[in-house]
Amino acid sequence: MNLSYRKAEKEDADLLVQIYNEAFYDDYVRYGECPAYGRSRESMENSLEKYPKEIIYCDDQAVGVIALEVLGNGEYYLGCLCVIPQYQGKGIGSRALEFMLDHYSDWKKITLITPADKEENVNFYTKKFPFKIDGTQMDGNVQLAHFVMER
C-alpha cells in the first residue's frame, strides 16, 4: 500500500466534496446532521482558504483528506481527518496524521473536536496518539469532545 499526499487546490473542490460525502455519510445518517456532509462546491472552495487540505492517495486513488488550520505559535486545529469507508482500518489515517506532524514540525499543540460517542474516533486519538479529552460541548443534537495533544 503506497500512500502519497497532495495539497488540495481550488480545482479539487468537487473531488473533496465527493470524499467528504463518502467519509461522513454514516455520521449524517447516525446523527441526522453532519457539517462535513453535503457541502457545496462553493463552501468547499471557501474552506480551502482557511483549512489547507492534503488529499490522501493510496496507490494513486484519492481515499481521504487531512486538514490543519494554522493558529500560530505552534498551535494547530485538526479540522478534518477522513478516509472513505472501503479504505478505513488499514492504517491510512494514522499514517496521514504522522505525515502532518512531520510536515508541521513546529507543532506544540493540536486540538480537534469529534462526536463524544463515536468510539472509533475516541480510541483512534487517545490510543494511537496521545490526545486527551479536555471538555465537551453540544452542537445541535450531537455532544462533541474536545481533544488536545501537546508536547
C-alpha positions in Angstrom: 0.0 0.0 0.0 1.7 3.2 -1.3 0.4 6.4 0.3 1.1 9.9 -1.0 -0.3 13.3 -0.3 -1.1 16.3 -2.5 -2.0 19.8 -1.4 -5.6 20.4 -2.5 -6.3 23.3 -4.8 -9.5 25.2 -5.6 -9.9 23.0 -8.7 -10.1 19.9 -6.3 -13.4 21.1 -4.7 -15.6 18.6 -6.4 -13.2 15.7 -5.5 -13.1 16.9 -1.9 -16.9 17.1 -1.7 -17.1 13.5 -3.0 -14.5 12.3 -0.5 -16.2 14.1 2.4 -19.6 12.8 1.4 -18.4 9.2 1.3 -16.4 9.5 4.5 -19.1 11.3 6.5 -22.3 9.7 5.2 -22.6 7.3 8.2 -22.3 10.3 10.6 -25.0 12.1 8.7 -27.3 9.1 9.0 -26.3 8.4 12.6 -26.8 12.0 13.9 -29.2 13.4 11.4 -26.7 16.1 10.7 -23.0 16.5 9.9 -21.3 19.7 8.9 -18.8 17.8 6.7 -21.5 16.1 4.7 -23.5 17.6 1.8 -21.3 20.6 1.3 -21.5 22.7 -1.8 -18.6 23.2 -4.2 -18.5 26.9 -3.1 -18.4 26.1 0.6 -15.5 23.7 0.0 -13.6 26.3 -2.0 -14.1 28.7 0.9 -13.0 26.1 3.4 -9.7 25.6 1.4 -8.8 29.2 2.2 -9.0 28.7 6.0 -8.0 25.0 6.2 -5.2 23.9 4.0 -6.0 20.3 2.9 -3.9 17.4 1.8 -5.6 14.8 -0.3 -4.6 11.3 0.7 -3.8 8.9 -2.1 -3.5 5.1 -1.8 -1.9 3.6 -4.9 -2.9 6.7 -6.9 -6.6 6.5 -5.7 -7.9 9.5 -3.7 -9.1 8.0 -0.4 -9.1 10.7 2.2 -8.3 14.2 3.4 -6.4 15.8 6.2 -6.8 19.5 7.0 -5.0 21.5 9.6 -5.7 25.2 10.4 -2.6 27.1 11.4 -3.4 29.1 14.5 0.2 30.4 15.1 2.9 29.9 17.7 3.0 26.2 17.0 -0.8 25.7 17.6 -2.9 23.9 15.0 -6.5 22.8 14.7 -7.2 19.5 13.0 -10.3 20.4 11.1 -10.6 17.1 9.2 -9.1 13.7 9.0 -11.3 11.4 6.9 -10.8 8.2 4.9 -13.6 6.7 2.7 -15.1 3.6 4.2 -13.6 1.0 2.0 -10.1 2.1 3.0 -10.7 2.6 6.7 -9.0 0.3 9.2 -5.8 0.0 7.1 -3.7 2.5 9.0 -4.2 5.2 6.4 -5.5 7.7 9.0 -2.6 7.0 11.4 0.0 7.5 8.6 -1.7 10.7 7.4 -1.6 12.2 10.9 2.0 11.2 11.3 2.7 12.8 7.9 1.1 16.1 9.1 3.0 16.0 12.4 6.2 15.7 10.4 5.1 18.3 7.8 4.2 20.9 10.6 7.3 20.0 12.7 6.9 23.2 14.8 3.7 22.0 16.4 3.4 22.4 20.1 -0.4 21.9 20.5 -3.0 20.3 18.2 -6.7 20.5 19.0 -9.8 18.9 17.4 -13.4 18.0 18.0 -15.3 14.8 17.2 -18.6 13.3 18.4 -18.1 12.1 22.0 -19.9 8.9 21.5 -18.0 7.9 18.3 -15.8 5.2 19.9 -13.7 4.5 16.9 -12.6 8.2 16.8 -12.1 8.5 20.5 -10.0 5.3 20.5 -8.0 6.4 17.5 -7.0 9.7 19.0 -6.4 8.5 22.6 -4.9 5.1 22.0 -2.9 5.6 18.8 -1.9 9.2 19.6 -1.5 10.9 22.9 -4.6 13.2 22.6 -6.6 13.8 25.8 -10.2 14.9 26.1 -10.3 18.3 27.7 -14.0 19.1 27.6 -17.3 18.6 25.8 -20.0 20.8 24.2 -23.3 20.3 22.5 -23.6 21.2 18.8 -27.3 20.7 17.8 -28.1 17.2 19.0 -24.5 16.0 19.0 -22.2 16.0 22.0 -18.7 16.9 20.9 -15.5 16.0 22.7 -12.6 18.5 22.6 -9.2 16.8 22.2 -5.8 18.3 22.8 -2.3 16.9 22.2 0.7 18.9 23.4 4.5 18.5 23.5 
